[in-house]
């Protein structure tokens, strides 16, 4: 409350100083009609033009009080002072204080801005405009509204109080108390303020922000948030065009998505690659979904990591490589786990048969009842001398298949199919020959026919630029075509957080 009182005192003090100086007499430059009351010293004028110092005032009708150096103006009121123009429906002007009270559709214009309100008090000596019933200031790229406003034309400074809203192409600012300079584009905050960007938000109670360069400084109760991420710090600096930020003292970086909290006393943020670096008493907490109950209070299960410098960043999950699993071996040796998959055991070679007394290695004679191995079956199938071992049932089936193949009807059908195939082939060859002859004849006719029409059409298309347009369209379509090896995979866009210490 004390700060607000001091602020308003210095704000209104220049008006008091100018009010103490006695103003010059208001002069009537011109008027279409003047009537008056000599006793009351009152003049009634139509279409008058008044002048005081460097200010010119005009209207449709006015009442001038000569002794008081004061007049009232009605309809189409216009005050012109150097590069400032003020318009309204009515005006009450005190020449001694050089104070104008304008009401009804008030507009105050200068080369830098346009102020609109319903009630405006303007001092022609100090060139300060004040409104307390709501107003709006518009510049080329900024629109500002508030309940109370104080505009200093000489310094291009504007002070705003209560329900202040600033709209820029990059952000929307809502504040309680604010100062804005039209030349430097710097905005200064003296109370609770929210700066809402396209995808982020910043809260502060004291700081400055440039609406052109997007540079900012914040010094009290600062909180920056973007999606699930947030950053706190006693002091925050941010350079919007560069995408670089700095935080000093009591830093807390939080990401609710992956349950990460990073602390420190000095931090840096790089927007281009979503990278955060924290130093000076840096540590990070990994908060899991589990919790432990301590004294009837649930405390989340947390893993803490501390280091001189910590760096965190969001990267594509597919770019990460898995670290081999570590195992502790005998005698505290550390190494990679052995492959758990069992290797196939090689079959031991069969023992060779013991040589007989004669030196031969004949295998032992097998009885007919012993089962044969698969290898023996295959070999028996290939050898001609072992056909006697085939079962009788298989022989009967083979004989029946052979008889069916040698039937007369089946042979006749095969011969008939062959004849049909030969006739179709001959027909196709004849058709091919006729088509080739027709094609040759058409080519001969085309060669003999002149082509003046094609050349003329091509020239017309080139002159009109149609061919260039078609070529560009084709090239654009080629660029858009998706190649088979560039098929979209959703897993390629999955990101995860990495932390380096």
Buried (B, 14 or more C-beta within 10 A) or exposed (E): EEEEEEBBEEBEEBBEEBBEEEBEEBEBEEBEEEEBEEEEEBBBBEBBBBBBEEBBBBBBBBBBBBEEBBBBBBEEBBBBBEEBEBBBBBBBBBBBBBBBBBBBEBBBBBEEBEBBBBBBBBBBBBBBBBBBEBBBBBBEEBBBBBBBBBBBBEEBBBBBBBEBBBBBEBBBBBBBBBBBBBEEBBBBBBBBBBBEBEEBBBBBBBBBBBBBBBBBBBBBEBBBBBEEBBBBBBBBBBBBEEEBBBBBEEBBBBBEEEBBBBBBBBBBBBBEEBBBBBBEEBBBBBBEEEEEEEEEEEEEEBEEEEBEEBBBBBBEEEEEEEEEEEEEEEEEEEEEEEEEEEEEEEEEEEEEEEEEEEEEEEEEEEEEEEEEEEEEEEEBEEEEEEEEEEEEEEEEEEEEEEEEEEEEEEEEEEEEEEEEEEEEEEEEEEEEEEEEEEEEEEEEEEEEEEEEEEEEEEEEBEEEEEEEEEEEEEEEEEEEEEEEEEEEEEEEEEBEBBBEE
